[in-house]
Amino acid sequence: MSGPDRVQMHFNFDFSTGQILWTLTFAALLVLLVVLLGRDRVRRFPWFTTLMVLMALDRLAGRLLSHRIAPVVSDWIFLTLADLSAIIALLVVVEIARRAFAGADRKMWTVGTLALLAVGGVVLALWGRWPPFNAIVAASKLSALPLMNLFRQKANLLADVLIVQLGLLVVLFGRYFKAGWHSHTLQLAIGLAMASLSRLAIYGALQSPAMQTFHSQDEYKRAVDLMHSLDNANSIIFIVVLVWWIICLWIDEPGAESRDQGTGIREQETGASS
């Protein structure tokens, strides 16, 4: 057809990049939780599952409550979730380490733990700004929110540094213990380390002088655009990590079926003897 009989079709997509990435991330988190529950992985990785639940809850609350409640109430809700997630992330480090290095003697555990904490402590002390102690005390007298925000930042930084170190150790030495190349423990450690490296790279970029001091409106605008781009890149990497976990956790570990059968036989023998 031509002229006035021609029909023009226009497809208008009113979704921003951030909205698309939010939707994909939330959907991937839900699928991962279904896999964790449906494939009975929660029993082995309860803290990891809890962390994924908190991440999904934080994203859902951000979408439902943003600009709908008072800012102070919103700050309390999201900082509480963030602080709780940071604590759980540290427990995930312990969970993965215990799974990966089960059977290691106490001396090796002590040396490895102290080494990881020493590196994490140095990074925590030297990387990023710490507000003066008097300012923290003065702010905490008016509201606990500044202290909660500081705890969120530093606990997440410590967790990311520990996870990256642990991921490297699991890749190098896990096969000598309980984290072979096809084990769920190794696969979770790799994904956690990838996500933490992404966050640390963004944190380092935000700490650079170019992102801290602005001499013109154009510099400020470029910095804001860069922050959005880095945030989108971090979201894409996390989506890839979530897909990796979904695939890996859906597949049983080598020998899992025989172990389950052996466990069932032992349970039947125990029931018969009783």
C-alpha positions in Angstrom: 0.0 0.0 0.0 1.1 3.6 -0.6 -0.1 7.1 0.1 -2.9 7.5 2.6 -3.5 3.7 2.7 -0.1 3.0 4.2 -0.3 1.9 7.8 2.7 2.9 9.9 3.3 1.0 13.1 5.4 2.5 15.9 6.5 0.5 18.9 7.0 2.6 21.9 8.8 1.1 24.9 8.5 3.3 27.9 11.0 1.3 30.0 14.3 2.7 31.0 17.5 0.7 31.2 17.3 0.7 34.9 13.8 -0.6 34.9 14.7 -3.5 32.6 17.7 -4.4 34.6 15.6 -4.3 37.8 13.0 -6.6 36.3 15.6 -9.1 35.1 17.4 -9.1 38.4 14.2 -9.6 40.4 13.0 -12.3 38.1 16.4 -14.1 38.3 16.3 -13.9 42.1 12.9 -15.5 42.2 14.0 -18.3 39.9 17.1 -18.9 42.0 15.0 -19.1 45.1 12.7 -21.6 43.4 15.7 -23.7 42.4 17.1 -23.5 46.0 13.8 -24.7 47.4 12.8 -27.1 44.7 16.2 -28.9 44.4 16.7 -29.0 48.2 19.8 -26.8 48.3 18.5 -24.7 51.3 19.5 -27.4 53.8 23.2 -27.1 52.6 23.3 -23.3 52.1 20.8 -21.7 54.5 22.7 -18.4 54.9 23.2 -18.0 51.2 19.5 -18.6 50.7 18.7 -16.0 53.4 20.9 -13.5 51.6 19.1 -14.0 48.3 15.7 -13.6 50.1 16.9 -10.3 51.6 18.1 -9.1 48.2 14.8 -9.9 46.6 12.9 -8.2 49.5 15.1 -5.1 49.3 14.4 -4.7 45.6 10.7 -5.3 46.0 10.5 -2.8 48.9 12.4 -0.2 46.9 10.0 -0.5 44.0 6.8 -0.5 46.1 7.7 2.0 48.8 9.9 4.5 47.0 8.4 8.0 47.1 5.3 6.6 48.8 6.3 6.9 52.4 8.0 9.5 54.5 11.8 9.8 53.8 12.7 9.1 57.4 10.6 5.9 57.5 12.1 4.9 54.2 15.6 5.4 55.4 14.9 3.3 58.5 13.5 0.4 56.5 16.2 0.3 53.8 19.1 0.8 56.2 17.8 -2.0 58.4 17.5 -4.3 55.4 21.0 -3.2 54.3 22.6 -3.8 57.7 21.0 -7.1 58.0 22.1 -8.1 54.5 25.7 -7.1 55.4 25.7 -9.3 58.5 24.3 -12.2 56.5 26.9 -11.7 53.8 29.6 -12.2 56.5 27.9 -15.4 57.6 27.8 -16.5 54.0 31.6 -16.2 53.9 31.8 -18.5 57.0 29.3 -20.9 55.4 31.2 -21.3 52.1 34.5 -21.6 54.0 33.2 -24.4 56.2 31.7 -26.2 53.2 34.8 -25.8 51.1 37.4 -26.7 53.6 35.7 -29.3 55.7 38.3 -31.7 57.1 41.0 -29.1 57.4 42.9 -29.2 60.7 42.4 -26.5 63.3 45.9 -24.9 62.7 45.1 -24.4 59.0 41.7 -22.9 59.9 43.3 -20.5 62.4 46.1 -19.4 60.0 43.7 -19.0 57.1 41.1 -17.1 59.1 43.7 -14.7 60.6 45.2 -14.1 57.2 41.9 -13.3 55.6 40.8 -11.0 58.4 44.2 -9.2 58.4 43.9 -8.3 54.7 40.3 -7.4 55.2 41.1 -5.2 58.2 43.9 -3.3 56.3 41.6 -2.7 53.3 38.8 -1.6 55.6 41.1 0.8 57.5 42.9 2.4 54.5 40.4 2.3 51.7 37.6 4.9 51.8 36.9 7.7 54.2 36.2 7.3 57.9 34.3 10.2 59.5 35.8 11.7 62.6 34.8 9.8 65.8 33.3 13.0 67.3 31.1 13.4 64.3 29.9 9.9 64.5 29.0 10.3 68.2 27.3 13.7 67.6 25.3 12.3 64.7 24.3 9.1 66.6 22.9 11.3 69.4 20.4 12.8 67.0 19.7 9.7 65.0 21.0 6.2 64.5 20.7 6.4 60.8 24.3 7.8 60.1 25.8 5.1 62.2 23.7 2.4 60.4 24.8 3.8 57.0 28.4 3.7 58.1 28.0 0.1 59.3 26.4 -0.8 56.0 29.3 0.6 53.9 32.1 -0.8 56.0 30.5 -4.2 56.6 29.8 -4.7 52.9 33.3 -3.6 52.0 34.7 -6.1 54.5 32.4 -8.9 53.2 33.4 -8.2 49.6 37.1 -8.3 50.4 36.7 -11.5 52.3 34.6 -13.2 49.6 37.2 -12.3 46.9 40.0 -13.8 49.0 37.9 -16.9 49.9 36.9 -17.4 46.2 40.5 -17.4 45.2 41.4 -19.9 47.9 38.5 -22.2 47.0 39.5 -22.2 43.3 43.2 -22.9 44.2 42.8 -25.4 47.0 39.2 -26.4 47.3 39.6 -29.6 45.2 41.9 -31.0 47.9 39.1 -30.8 50.4 35.3 -30.7 49.8 35.0 -28.2 46.9 35.9 -29.9 43.6 35.5 -28.4 40.2 31.8 -29.4 39.9 30.8 -28.8 43.5 28.1 -26.4 44.3 30.4 -24.8 46.9 33.0 -23.9 44.3 30.3 -22.6 41.9 28.7 -20.4 44.6 32.2 -19.1 45.6 33.0 -18.2 42.0 29.7 -16.3 41.6 30.1 -14.5 44.9 33.7 -13.5 44.0 32.6 -12.2 40.6 29.8 -10.1 42.2 32.1 -8.8 44.9 34.9 -7.8 42.4 32.3 -5.9 40.4 31.2 -4.0 43.5 34.8 -3.3 44.6 35.6 -1.9 41.2 32.7 0.5 41.4 33.7 1.4 44.9 37.2 2.2 43.8 35.9 4.3 40.9 33.7 6.3 43.2 36.6 6.9 45.6 38.7 8.4 42.8 39.4 12.2 43.0 37.5 12.8 39.8 34.3 11.5 41.5 34.9 13.4 44.7 35.6 17.0 43.5 33.8 18.9 40.7 34.8 22.2 39.2 31.9 22.7 36.9 28.4 21.6 36.2 29.6 19.6 33.2 32.0 17.6 35.4 29.2 16.9 37.8 26.9 15.7 35.0 29.6 13.5 33.6 30.2 12.0 37.0 26.5 11.3 37.5 26.3 9.7 34.0 29.3 7.5 34.9 27.7 6.4 38.1 24.6 5.3 36.3 26.7 3.4 33.7 28.7 1.7 36.4 25.5 0.8 38.3 24.0 -0.7 35.1 27.2 -2.6 34.4 27.1 -4.0 38.0 23.5 -5.1 37.5 24.4 -6.9 34.3 27.2 -8.8 36.0 25.0 -9.7 38.9 22.3 -11.0 36.5 25.0 -13.2 34.8 26.0 -14.5 38.2 22.4 -15.3 39.1 22.0 -17.2 35.8 25.2 -19.1 36.6 23.9 -20.0 40.0 20.5 -21.1 38.6 22.1 -23.5 36.1 24.7 -24.8 38.5 22.4 -25.4 41.4 19.8 -27.1 39.2 22.4 -29.7 38.2 23.2 -32.3 40.9 26.8 -32.6 42.0 28.7 -35.7 40.8 28.0 -38.6 43.1 25.0 -36.9 44.7 22.6 -39.6 43.7 24.7 -42.4 45.1 25.2 -40.4 48.3 21.4 -39.9 48.6 20.8 -43.6 48.0 23.4 -44.5 50.6 21.8 -42.1 53.1 18.4 -43.7 52.4 19.8 -47.2 52.9 21.3 -46.2 56.2 18.1 -44.6 57.4 16.1 -47.8 56.5 18.7 -50.0 58.3 18.5 -47.7 61.4 14.6 -47.9 61.3 14.7 -51.7 61.0 17.1 -52.1 63.8 15.0 -49.9 66.1 
